[in-house]
Every structure is written in structure tokens, then in C-alpha cells.
Amino acid sequence: TSRWLLGTLATETRTSTGGVRFRSTLVAGQVATAVLLLCGAGLLLRTLLVLVSVDTGYRVDASRVLTLDFSLNYGPGQPYTTPESLMQFYTSVASEVEARPEVESVGWSSSLPYGTTEFGSFPVDVVGDPPLPPDSRPRADFAIADDDYFRTLDLPILAGRRFTERDGAGAPAVAIVNEEFVRRVLKGRNPLGVRISLQRDA
């Protein structure tokens, strides 16, 4: 009987010790997980605060802006078959909306702010610079906009001018680039007078 009691006590002692170790390991794992979650939440909050404080370039009050996103059927056999017909549609819609007394300004573009570009990104060549290998050429998103787009969104032009009605079909092509384009593609050079070429992917 005494041997049986001693064996039982030894077994219970080992079981109790193993249970304590398991619980200690489980608690330590839970504490480590909680610390990781808190660190992740802190980093996320810091990122959000940084994003809120970043100057987006838009000066207009977003609560006073109404956006509309839609696509037109364009191409052979479609209602709009030429770029001119598309421009005529956009111009007529903008004029009709702007005629309403509660509307201050109307501008249109092929992509909304912070949205995806309708035409995608294109490899860019700077005319006059040494040609780069196809896989090393920088890429830039391409969009079209009317002459009131920048005025409607109160986007400041740091150098040069906004688009005008003279920048239509048949006129020399002009472009407005952002500061990131100047930094990454033009390497900080003055963009005024620079000629660029957008290439299609092979």
C-alpha cells in the first residue's frame, strides 16, 4: 500500500509540475501576442496620423465637391467612335452642369483623385536624353483633363500654366506633371520646355 501511495504521489507531482509549466508557457504566449498586437496598432495609428498630415495638394474643401465616375462605350460600332466625339460629350455635359445656379465650377478628367487611371501607365522617354533600355525606362500614369479641372479642385500650379481652350485637337500637345514626376523622371530638372515621349508597351 505504501508503495502504491508513493507511486501515486510521484505521478501526481509530475502531472502538477507539467500542468504549471504548460500554463506558464500559455500565459507567456498570450502576453507576447498581446504585445505584438499593441505594437501593430501603434504603428497603424502612427501611419494614419502621418497620412492625415501629408499635403495632398488639393486645397478645395472635399465636403463641397461632388464626383461622378462613369465610362463610355468607345470604339468601332459604339456610340462614340472618335476622340473628338468623346470631347464633345464631356464638354456639353460640363457646360450643362455648370449652368446650374448651385454649381460653382465643373472640371472633368479621365481619372478621379487617388483613383486608378483609365489609360494605365506608360514608359516615358525624355527627348534629348540618352535612350534607356526598355526594362529601365521610368513609367508614369497618364490621364486627360479639361482646362477647368485644376481650377475646380484648386490644384496649385507651381510652374508654367494650366490647360486652356487652345490646347485642343490640332494644337501642340502639352502636359502637366507632378512633383514626383519631376523628381523621379526628370531628376529635379525644370520641367518647363522639356519634351517627353510616352511609349506603348511592346
N, C-alpha and C positions, 0 to 999 in steps of 0.2 A: 504493500500500500504506500509506504513512504517513497519507494522508487517511482511509483506512478505519479504521486503528488509532485515530486521533484521534477519529473519529466514534463508534467503539465505546466508547472510554474515556469520552467525554462522556455517552453514553447510560447506561452502567453507573453513572456517578457520579450522574446524576439519579435513576436507579432506586434506588440505595443510599440517597440522601438521602430520597426519598419513603418508602421502607420504614422508615427510622428514625423519621420523623415519625409514620407510622401506628402503629408500635409504642409510641411515646411517648404518643400520644393514647389508645391502647387501655389502657395501664397507668394513665394518669390516670383514665380512666373506671372501671376496676376499683377503684382506690383510693377514688374518690368513692362508688361503690356500697357498698363495704365500710364506709365511714364512716357512710353513711345507715343501713345495717343495724344497726350498733352503736348508733347513736343511738336507732333504733326499739326495739331490745332493751332499752336502758337505760330508756326511757320506759315500756315494758311492765312491766319489773320494778318500777319505782317505783310504777306504778298498782296492781300486785298487792300491794305492801307497804302501800300506803295502805288498800286494801280489807280486808286482813287486820286492820289496826289499828282499823278503824271499829267502833264499838259497835253491834251489830245489835239489841240489846235483849233477846236471848234469853240467859237465864242457865243454862239446862239443858245438861248435857253431851250433845252430839249422839250420842256413841257409845252412849248408854243410851236412845235414842229410836228407836222403830220406827214408820214411817209406812206408810199404806196408802191408795192413791188408786184410786177406782172411781166409776162413775156408775150411777145407777138409771134405769130406764125410767119416766118420769113423764108423766102426761097422760091424756086420754081414751082408753079402751081399753087402758091399760097397767096393770101390777100395782099401781102407786101413783098414785092419781088426785087426792089432796088433799095440801096441806102437812102436815096432821095425820098422815096415814099415813106420810109421809116421816119426820117427827119420831119417830113411834112406832118405826119401824125403826131409826133411828140410836140411840135411847135403849136399845132392847133389846140391840143389838149391843154398845154401850158397857158396859152392865151385865154382860153375859155375859163379855166380855173382862176387865173389871176384877175379876171374881170369881176369876180365876186367881191362885194364890199368888205367882207370879213377876212379876206386874204391879203396879206402884206406883200408877199413875194413868192414866186414859184421858180424852181430850178429842177432840172432833171439830169440824171446820169445813168449810165448802164450798170452801175453798182451802188448799193447803199453804203453809207459809212459803216465801217467794221464788217461789212458783208463780203461775200465771195464775188470775185469779178466775173462778169458774164463771158468775157473773151479769154480768160485764163492769163497765164504768164508767158512771156516771150523772151528768148535770148536777145541780148542787147549788144550792139557794136557801137562804139564811139567813132564816128567818121574822122579819119586822120590819125588815129592811134594804131599802133601795130596790131595786126589781127591776132586774136587768141584762139587756141584750139577749141573745137566745138564743145568739149566737155568742161572747159574752164570759163566759158563766157558767162557773165552775170545775167540773171533773169529779173524781169520786172513785170508786175501786174499792169494790165492795160485796160483803160476804161475811157469812155467818151462822155462829155458833159456839155451843156449849153452855156451861154455867156452869163446866165443868172445863177448858176449853181453855187459858185463861190460866194456871191453876194447874199444869197438866201441863207446859207449856213454860216455866214460871217467868217469865212476862212481867210485869214490874212495872207497876202502875197508878199513875201519877203524881198523879192527882186523880180523885175520885169512887170508884167501886166496880166490882167485877167483876159479870158476869151472875149471877143466882140462878135457882132453880127457879120463882120467882114471875114471872119475865119470860117467860111463855109466851103461848099464844094467849089473847086476850081482855084481856090486861094492856096498859097504855100502852106504846107502842114506845119502846125505849131504844137507845142506840148508844154504842159505844166508838170513839173516833177517835185517830189517832196524832199525833205532834208535827208532822209535815209538814202534815197537815190543818189543825191549829191555826194554823200559820204562814201557809199559802197561802190558805186559805178564810176563816178567822176573823180573820186579820191580827193574831194574837197575843192575842186576847181570851181570857178564861177560858171554856172550853167548858161548864162546869157550868151547867145551866139554859138553854143555848142550844137553840133548836128549829131543825131543818133539814128541808128537803123535798127528796127525791130525785125527779127528773123523768125520764120516759122520753123518748128521742129521738123527734122527730116522724117 
